[in-house]
Amino acid sequence: MLFPQEADSSSPVRPAAPPPSGQSPILKYVLLAVTAVYVIATLYLLYDLRTRLTAMEKKQQTMETAQAELNERIHATSSEFKQALSSEVGTTKQEMAQRAAELERQQKAAAARLSAEQNQQGKQIAAVSGEVTGVKTEVGAAKTDIQKTQTDLAATNAKLERTIGDLGVQSGLIAHNASELDMLKRKGERNYYDFTLHKNARTPISTISLQLKKVDPKKSKFTVNVMADDKTIEKKDRTVGEPLQFYTGRDHMLYEVVVFTAAKDTITGYLSTPKTAPTPVTP
């Protein structure tokens, strides 16, 4: 005779059934988490909207309650007035008329105060809305100004060019007028000193001096002397817009002079020096 335990042990052992294919526990948990977040966010939004609606309803109910209390006080006063008419024999018609007028005045004053409070609330809301609109307008105007400035700078930068100086050295960007010179100053690649030279007048600029000797406005040509390092360098019959190059200083630095206008006995332009050049001494 076999015991039940022995009968079960003799039967073949079946392997555990594998989990259904195509299902990932991790994916299931992720979907459950996303669903939970969505439900929580939705409930929060519904709760927030419900809270706002409840606050508005309470405010409206408060105003209605105040109006109802006012009406009740007026009704009670009117009842008292009627009772006074029937009980007070000594009250004259003039006194009753005055009291009725006073009651009517109080009613109108209370109604006016309530209306004024409502109007004040409306004005405050309108003022806040106007301030927000004004800020948006100012921000839009500032963006427009910035875009215009960037466009102007890009247009000016496109006009700048590089060329070869009179010593055969590749020059930096060349300015042809005062606005382009301002653009070069903002770029800050070199030091720039603008000048106006009068004929035969020695003009100190930075660490050198320039002297206009001759100018021909019709041909846009001029002759100028450069005085640096106790030497005088003559730049003869040069052309407007041509970089005039020379070396100066202990470190043999390259300086450039560019003239962009030539008039009778006068020229205007600028001196360009490296960023590491000595700083001019100011009195």
Secondary structure as a PSIPRED ss2 file (coil, helix, strand):
# PSIPRED VFORMAT (PSIPRED V4.0)

   1 M C   1.000  0.000  0.000
   2 L C   1.000  0.000  0.000
   3 F C   1.000  0.000  0.000
   4 P H   0.000  1.000  0.000
   5 Q H   0.000  1.000  0.000
   6 E H   0.000  1.000  0.000
   7 A H   0.000  1.000  0.000
   8 D H   0.000  1.000  0.000
   9 S H   0.000  1.000  0.000
  10 S H   0.000  1.000  0.000
  11 S C   1.000  0.000  0.000
  12 P C   1.000  0.000  0.000
  13 V C   1.000  0.000  0.000
  14 R C   1.000  0.000  0.000
  15 P C   1.000  0.000  0.000
  16 A C   1.000  0.000  0.000
  17 A C   1.000  0.000  0.000
  18 P C   1.000  0.000  0.000
  19 P C   1.000  0.000  0.000
  20 P C   1.000  0.000  0.000
  21 S C   1.000  0.000  0.000
  22 G C   1.000  0.000  0.000
  23 Q C   1.000  0.000  0.000
  24 S C   1.000  0.000  0.000
  25 P H   0.000  1.000  0.000
  26 I H   0.000  1.000  0.000
  27 L H   0.000  1.000  0.000
  28 K H   0.000  1.000  0.000
  29 Y H   0.000  1.000  0.000
  30 V H   0.000  1.000  0.000
  31 L H   0.000  1.000  0.000
  32 L H   0.000  1.000  0.000
  33 A H   0.000  1.000  0.000
  34 V H   0.000  1.000  0.000
  35 T H   0.000  1.000  0.000
  36 A H   0.000  1.000  0.000
  37 V H   0.000  1.000  0.000
  38 Y H   0.000  1.000  0.000
  39 V H   0.000  1.000  0.000
  40 I H   0.000  1.000  0.000
  41 A H   0.000  1.000  0.000
  42 T H   0.000  1.000  0.000
  43 L H   0.000  1.000  0.000
  44 Y H   0.000  1.000  0.000
  45 L H   0.000  1.000  0.000
  46 L H   0.000  1.000  0.000
  47 Y H   0.000  1.000  0.000
  48 D H   0.000  1.000  0.000
  49 L H   0.000  1.000  0.000
  50 R H   0.000  1.000  0.000
  51 T H   0.000  1.000  0.000
  52 R H   0.000  1.000  0.000
  53 L H   0.000  1.000  0.000
  54 T H   0.000  1.000  0.000
  55 A H   0.000  1.000  0.000
  56 M H   0.000  1.000  0.000
  57 E H   0.000  1.000  0.000
  58 K H   0.000  1.000  0.000
  59 K H   0.000  1.000  0.000
  60 Q H   0.000  1.000  0.000
  61 Q H   0.000  1.000  0.000
  62 T H   0.000  1.000  0.000
  63 M H   0.000  1.000  0.000
  64 E H   0.000  1.000  0.000
  65 T H   0.000  1.000  0.000
  66 A H   0.000  1.000  0.000
  67 Q H   0.000  1.000  0.000
  68 A H   0.000  1.000  0.000
  69 E H   0.000  1.000  0.000
  70 L H   0.000  1.000  0.000
  71 N H   0.000  1.000  0.000
  72 E H   0.000  1.000  0.000
  73 R H   0.000  1.000  0.000
  74 I H   0.000  1.000  0.000
  75 H H   0.000  1.000  0.000
  76 A H   0.000  1.000  0.000
  77 T H   0.000  1.000  0.000
  78 S H   0.000  1.000  0.000
  79 S H   0.000  1.000  0.000
  80 E H   0.000  1.000  0.000
  81 F H   0.000  1.000  0.000
  82 K H   0.000  1.000  0.000
  83 Q H   0.000  1.000  0.000
  84 A H   0.000  1.000  0.000
  85 L H   0.000  1.000  0.000
  86 S H   0.000  1.000  0.000
  87 S H   0.000  1.000  0.000
  88 E C   1.000  0.000  0.000
  89 V C   1.000  0.000  0.000
  90 G C   1.000  0.000  0.000
  91 T C   1.000  0.000  0.000
  92 T C   1.000  0.000  0.000
  93 K H   0.000  1.000  0.000
  94 Q H   0.000  1.000  0.000
  95 E H   0.000  1.000  0.000
  96 M H   0.000  1.000  0.000
  97 A H   0.000  1.000  0.000
  98 Q H   0.000  1.000  0.000
  99 R H   0.000  1.000  0.000
 100 A H   0.000  1.000  0.000
 101 A H   0.000  1.000  0.000
 102 E H   0.000  1.000  0.000
 103 L H   0.000  1.000  0.000
 104 E H   0.000  1.000  0.000
 105 R H   0.000  1.000  0.000
 106 Q H   0.000  1.000  0.000
 107 Q H   0.000  1.000  0.000
 108 K H   0.000  1.000  0.000
 109 A H   0.000  1.000  0.000
 110 A H   0.000  1.000  0.000
 111 A H   0.000  1.000  0.000
 112 A H   0.000  1.000  0.000
 113 R H   0.000  1.000  0.000
 114 L H   0.000  1.000  0.000
 115 S H   0.000  1.000  0.000
 116 A H   0.000  1.000  0.000
 117 E H   0.000  1.000  0.000
 118 Q H   0.000  1.000  0.000
 119 N H   0.000  1.000  0.000
 120 Q H   0.000  1.000  0.000
 121 Q H   0.000  1.000  0.000
 122 G H   0.000  1.000  0.000
 123 K H   0.000  1.000  0.000
 124 Q H   0.000  1.000  0.000
 125 I H   0.000  1.000  0.000
 126 A H   0.000  1.000  0.000
 127 A H   0.000  1.000  0.000
 128 V H   0.000  1.000  0.000
 129 S H   0.000  1.000  0.000
 130 G H   0.000  1.000  0.000
 131 E H   0.000  1.000  0.000
 132 V H   0.000  1.000  0.000
 133 T H   0.000  1.000  0.000
 134 G H   0.000  1.000  0.000
 135 V H   0.000  1.000  0.000
 136 K H   0.000  1.000  0.000
 137 T H   0.000  1.000  0.000
 138 E H   0.000  1.000  0.000
 139 V H   0.000  1.000  0.000
 140 G H   0.000  1.000  0.000
 141 A H   0.000  1.000  0.000
 142 A H   0.000  1.000  0.000
 143 K H   0.000  1.000  0.000
 144 T H   0.000  1.000  0.000
 145 D H   0.000  1.000  0.000
 146 I H   0.000  1.000  0.000
 147 Q H   0.000  1.000  0.000
 148 K H   0.000  1.000  0.000
 149 T H   0.000  1.000  0.000
 150 Q H   0.000  1.000  0.000
 151 T H   0.000  1.000  0.000
 152 D H   0.000  1.000  0.000
 153 L H   0.000  1.000  0.000
 154 A H   0.000  1.000  0.000
 155 A H   0.000  1.000  0.000
 156 T H   0.000  1.000  0.000
 157 N H   0.000  1.000  0.000
 158 A H   0.000  1.000  0.000
 159 K H   0.000  1.000  0.000
 160 L C   1.000  0.000  0.000
 161 E E   0.000  0.000  1.000
 162 R E   0.000  0.000  1.000
 163 T E   0.000  0.000  1.000
 164 I E   0.000  0.000  1.000
 165 G C   1.000  0.000  0.000
 166 D C   1.000  0.000  0.000
 167 L C   1.000  0.000  0.000
 168 G C   1.000  0.000  0.000
 169 V C   1.000  0.000  0.000
 170 Q E   0.000  0.000  1.000
 171 S E   0.000  0.000  1.000
 172 G E   0.000  0.000  1.000
 173 L E   0.000  0.000  1.000
 174 I E   0.000  0.000  1.000
 175 A C   1.000  0.000  0.000
 176 H C   1.000  0.000  0.000
 177 N C   1.000  0.000  0.000
 178 A H   0.000  1.000  0.000
 179 S H   0.000  1.000  0.000
 180 E H   0.000  1.000  0.000
 181 L H   0.000  1.000  0.000
 182 D H   0.000  1.000  0.000
 183 M H   0.000  1.000  0.000
 184 L H   0.000  1.000  0.000
 185 K H   0.000  1.000  0.000
 186 R H   0.000  1.000  0.000
 187 K H   0.000  1.000  0.000
 188 G C   1.000  0.000  0.000
 189 E C   1.000  0.000  0.000
 190 R C   1.000  0.000  0.000
 191 N E   0.000  0.000  1.000
 192 Y E   0.000  0.000  1.000
 193 Y E   0.000  0.000  1.000
 194 D E   0.000  0.000  1.000
 195 F E   0.000  0.000  1.000
 196 T E   0.000  0.000  1.000
 197 L E   0.000  0.000  1.000
 198 H E   0.000  0.000  1.000
 199 K E   0.000  0.000  1.000
 200 N C   1.000  0.000  0.000
 201 A C   1.000  0.000  0.000
 202 R E   0.000  0.000  1.000
 203 T E   0.000  0.000  1.000
 204 P E   0.000  0.000  1.000
 205 I E   0.000  0.000  1.000
 206 S C   1.000  0.000  0.000
 207 T C   1.000  0.000  0.000
 208 I E   0.000  0.000  1.000
 209 S E   0.000  0.000  1.000
 210 L E   0.000  0.000  1.000
 211 Q E   0.000  0.000  1.000
 212 L E   0.000  0.000  1.000
 213 K E   0.000  0.000  1.000
 214 K E   0.000  0.000  1.000
 215 V E   0.000  0.000  1.000
 216 D E   0.000  0.000  1.000
 217 P C   1.000  0.000  0.000
 218 K C   1.000  0.000  0.000
 219 K C   1.000  0.000  0.000
 220 S C   1.000  0.000  0.000
 221 K E   0.000  0.000  1.000
 222 F E   0.000  0.000  1.000
 223 T E   0.000  0.000  1.000
 224 V E   0.000  0.000  1.000
 225 N E   0.000  0.000  1.000
 226 V E   0.000  0.000  1.000
 227 M E   0.000  0.000  1.000
 228 A E   0.000  0.000  1.000
 229 D C   1.000  0.000  0.000
 230 D C   1.000  0.000  0.000
 231 K E   0.000  0.000  1.000
 232 T E   0.000  0.000  1.000
 233 I E   0.000  0.000  1.000
 234 E E   0.000  0.000  1.000
 235 K E   0.000  0.000  1.000
 236 K E   0.000  0.000  1.000
 237 D E   0.000  0.000  1.000
 238 R E   0.000  0.000  1.000
 239 T E   0.000  0.000  1.000
 240 V C   1.000  0.000  0.000
 241 G C   1.000  0.000  0.000
 242 E C   1.000  0.000  0.000
 243 P C   1.000  0.000  0.000
 244 L E   0.000  0.000  1.000
 245 Q E   0.000  0.000  1.000
 246 F E   0.000  0.000  1.000
 247 Y E   0.000  0.000  1.000
 248 T E   0.000  0.000  1.000
 249 G C   1.000  0.000  0.000
 250 R C   1.000  0.000  0.000
 251 D C   1.000  0.000  0.000
 252 H C   1.000  0.000  0.000
 253 M E   0.000  0.000  1.000
 254 L E   0.000  0.000  1.000
 255 Y E   0.000  0.000  1.000
 256 E E   0.000  0.000  1.000
 257 V E   0.000  0.000  1.000
 258 V E   0.000  0.000  1.000
 259 V E   0.000  0.000  1.000
 260 F E   0.000  0.000  1.000
 261 T E   0.000  0.000  1.000
 262 A E   0.000  0.000  1.000
 263 A E   0.000  0.000  1.000
 264 K C   1.000  0.000  0.000
 265 D C   1.000  0.000  0.000
 266 T E   0.000  0.000  1.000
 267 I E   0.000  0.000  1.000
 268 T E   0.000  0.000  1.000
 269 G E   0.000  0.000  1.000
 270 Y E   0.000  0.000  1.000
 271 L E   0.000  0.000  1.000
 272 S E   0.000  0.000  1.000
 273 T E   0.000  0.000  1.000
 274 P C   1.000  0.000  0.000
 275 K C   1.000  0.000  0.000
 276 T C   1.000  0.000  0.000
 277 A C   1.000  0.000  0.000
 278 P C   1.000  0.000  0.000
 279 T C   1.000  0.000  0.000
 280 P C   1.000  0.000  0.000
 281 V C   1.000  0.000  0.000
 282 T C   1.000  0.000  0.000
 283 P C   1.000  0.000  0.000
